[in-house]
Amino acid sequence: MQAGWAGKFFAPEKYFEGDKILVALAVLLGFNVLYLAAAWWSKFRGQTNKWLSGSAIGLAAVALAFTAWFLTFAPLAQRPWLMFGFVFLIDLVVTRARPAG
């Protein structure tokens, strides 16, 4: 769904200009946090689910791939603190969603 949105709207609507990139980053981060919350809840209940943890890590990989693609746009490449701050937040999601043991 995220790839379809990016293919249809990201470049034509110029989400890479100004602060419109924050919408794309918020959506990517929001889905990662949602999966993190689900993985955390399953750990909290003692029902470790490796599929759920794997999905959270896979979604983080997709977000990191999007970040690499975002850096191909000059206006975003000129804002490294924004892009690498986003990478840091995704890394936090990965470290919190990993399965125990």
N, C-alpha and C positions, 0 to 999 in steps of 0.2 A: 504494500500500500504506500509506503514511504517512497519507494523507488518510482512508482507510478506518478505520485504527486510531483516529485522532483523533475521527472521527464516532461511533464505537461506544463508545470507552472513556474519552476524555479528560474530558469533563464528568460523565458518570455515576459514574465512579470517583474523581472529584475530584482529578485529578492537579495541579490548580492550587493545591492547599492544601499547605502544608509543603514538604518536600523531595522529594515525588514528582515535581515538575516536572523534577528532574535526570534522571530516566529518559527523559523525552521529549526533553530537550535532548541527552542523550548519544546517543540513537538518531539524531537529526537530524545531529549533528556527526559521528558515526561513519560514516554513509553519505557525508557530504561528504569526510571524510578518505580513505575507501576510493576514491572517484572521483579525488581528488587524487593518491593513490599510483599509480593506474593511468595517469593523464595524465603524471605525472612519469616513470614507467617507460618509457612510449612515447617521451617526449622523450629520455631517457637512452640508449635504444637507437637513436636517430636516426630513428625511425619516427613523425614527428609525425602525430597523428590529430586532425583538427579536430572530428570527431564526438564523440570522447571528451572533448576539452576543452570543447566546447559542452555536453555532458551534465553535466560537473562544474559549469559555470556555471549551467545550468538548475536543477540540484539545489540550488545555493546560493540561487537565487531562490525556490525552494519553501521553504527553511528561513527565509528572511527574511520571506516571506508568513506562515508559521506564527508567527514572532515578533510580527508586527503583530497577528495574531489572539490570541496569548497576552496581549497588553497590554490586551485588552478585558475580561479577568478582573481584578477589583479586587485580589485578593491578589498577583497577579504585577505589576500596574502599580505597586504599592507597593514593589517590589523592583527599581528601575531598574538598579542595578549588575549584578545577575544577568542581566537581559534584554539590556542593552547590552554586557555582557561577552561574551555569546553572539554578538551581532551582530559584535563585533570579531573573534571567532574565525572566523566564517563569512567575513568580509572577508579574513582571512588566507588562507583556502582559495582564494578567488577570485583573489587576487593571485598565488598560486603556481601556479594551474592555467591561467592564460591562455596562449594559444599564442605561441610566439616569433616575432618578426618581424612 
